Amino acid sequence: MLSSQPLLHTAVFALTVLQALASNTFIAAVYEHAVILPDAVIKPVSPDDALALMNSNMDVLEGAIKEAAQQGAHIIVTPEDGIYGWNFTRDTIYPYLEDIPDPGVNWIPCTDPTRFAPAPVQERLSCMARNNSIYVVANIGDKKPCNSSDPSCPEDGRYQYNTDVVFDPEGKLVARYHKYNLFIPETQFNYPKEPEAITFETPFGKFGIFTCFDILFHEPAVVLVSKLQVDTVLFPTAWMNVLPFLTAVEFHSAWAMGMGVNFLAANTHRTSISMTGSGIYAPDGARTYYYNMKTEDGHLLVAELDSHPRLSTAFPPAVNWSSYALSVERFSPNDSGFGGLIFHDWFSFTELAKPEGNQTICQKDLCCHLSYKMAEKREDEVYVLGAFDGLHVVEGQYYLQICTLLKCKSTDLNTCGQPVETAQTKFEMFSLSGTFGTNYVFPEVLYSGVQLAPGEFQVLSDGRLTSKTRPTKPVVTVTLFGRWYEKDHLKQDPQLPAFS
Ligand SMILES: NC(=O)CCCC[C@@H]1SC[C@@H]2NC(=O)N[C@@H]21
């Protein structure tokens, strides 16, 4: 008997396509998932036990996918490690891995599950996409056997990759991305030999994909946006928050604004290791975001985005990041500067001792200028202007240029740069700029309680990050986070002896 299912699918898919084309917008969803972790084991579990654990996570993800589809979402992103969790060695993750083919094979695992080796996870994800007529983005593990004909083949005879997959609304595998910048503890995985810049077209724009720690590096993240001109980035992540600059919602929204793209960030949720913070971000600010350190449940976000943000009237202007700062005299150069550490980097600081004023602080080639006015100068809170120009060397090496206005943890200046979540000082205005040598600068504004400030700040074409209106909440940090990719080739190769 002929099933009416394929016809129904084609009709629903066609309708979705027509709606998206007509409106030039689409509805995006991200799900912050409190992943069910496997027990920490020394010996690998059986494939059945591995699948059982992954199915319990996919049960939860399926609920979120259904709910997103019911709310009209065209695409949903789920987090890195969201299906198998973490705490693995190379051997103990093996039963969780599947051979994920190149999407060029044109495969719908839901309707053709036996075409390749058994792939129950891909089959189930494909069916979730197909049954709900929605693009599904997930993070799973790929295995690729190799042998001694390949001189780089690992001793255990296989490559293992941290992998993002995308299934279209018919359930077809349309994208596969192997994470290029593994985070330090990911010893269970191999680095792909070359970075992959993975894109795919949809009726609502061109998409690119990368994973978590990739966001701090040029390849493939910047290549996808600057060269391949994607409209929207998909970003599964397992991100531990680090204040004051690298908290998920703060940094990911800033990257979207700095790069001028939509950005769909789905984080895992585990407060004990500061993992929370997902969002749907557009170039002009967050459409919606989620940060919750109080409870352990997952959370679905849904929001509408422009399909082609570069064509939108709200698209921010091109920015010359050093123009303003190079054009002004140093504000009140003073010798009251002092130093302090922020996330292992030695910053130069100057205190904002008055309720309003203009300040400059310089480090190496970077001078940061600030004009500000506080609603009142509180006796119990201290703010500083800070500058850092150099190589960050902890948990990876990367060159940074950072200008920041931040609240110190206490009135003791020795605490400046330590993580702070709350503040009471309201500002009437701020304007921050710097003599950046890089074009890649990500503007961050964080209010008290790890809250973003969508619509309340802007970047002017001369590189000033300014308040648009009177900031509605007390300020914790205002930061221009510059990433100087061009300098990365100067890094000391960790495999070479020092001073070689
Ligand atoms: N799973 C990953 O690849 C993401 C880790 C990102 C962590 C960010 S980047 C450097 C900071 N260190 C942390 O512990 N969290 C921040």
The ligand as a MOL file (V3000), in Angstrom:
LIG
                    3D

  0  0  0     0  0            999 V3000
M  V30 BEGIN CTAB
M  V30 COUNTS 16 17 0 0 0
M  V30 BEGIN ATOM
M  V30 1 N 33.7350 23.0940 24.9440 0
M  V30 2 C 34.4280 24.0980 24.3980 0
M  V30 3 O 35.1240 23.9820 23.4160 0
M  V30 4 C 34.1830 25.4480 24.9430 0
M  V30 5 C 35.0240 25.9090 26.0120 0
M  V30 6 C 34.9530 27.4000 25.9560 0
M  V30 7 C 35.3120 27.9810 27.2630 0
M  V30 8 C 35.4200 29.4460 27.2330 0
M  V30 9 S 36.7600 29.9160 26.1860 0
M  V30 10 C 37.9530 30.1230 27.4200 0
M  V30 11 C 37.2280 30.2660 28.7090 0
M  V30 12 N 37.6290 29.2260 29.6170 0
M  V30 13 C 36.5960 28.6530 30.1980 0
M  V30 14 O 36.6600 27.8370 31.1210 0
M  V30 15 N 35.4780 29.1220 29.6530 0
M  V30 16 C 35.7350 30.0380 28.5730 0
M  V30 END ATOM
M  V30 BEGIN BOND
M  V30 1 1 1 2
M  V30 2 2 2 3
M  V30 3 1 2 4
M  V30 4 1 4 5
M  V30 5 1 5 6
M  V30 6 1 6 7
M  V30 7 1 7 8
M  V30 8 1 8 9
M  V30 9 1 8 16
M  V30 10 1 9 10
M  V30 11 1 10 11
M  V30 12 1 11 12
M  V30 13 1 11 16
M  V30 14 1 12 13
M  V30 15 2 13 14
M  V30 16 1 13 15
M  V30 17 1 15 16
M  V30 END BOND
M  V30 END CTAB
M  END
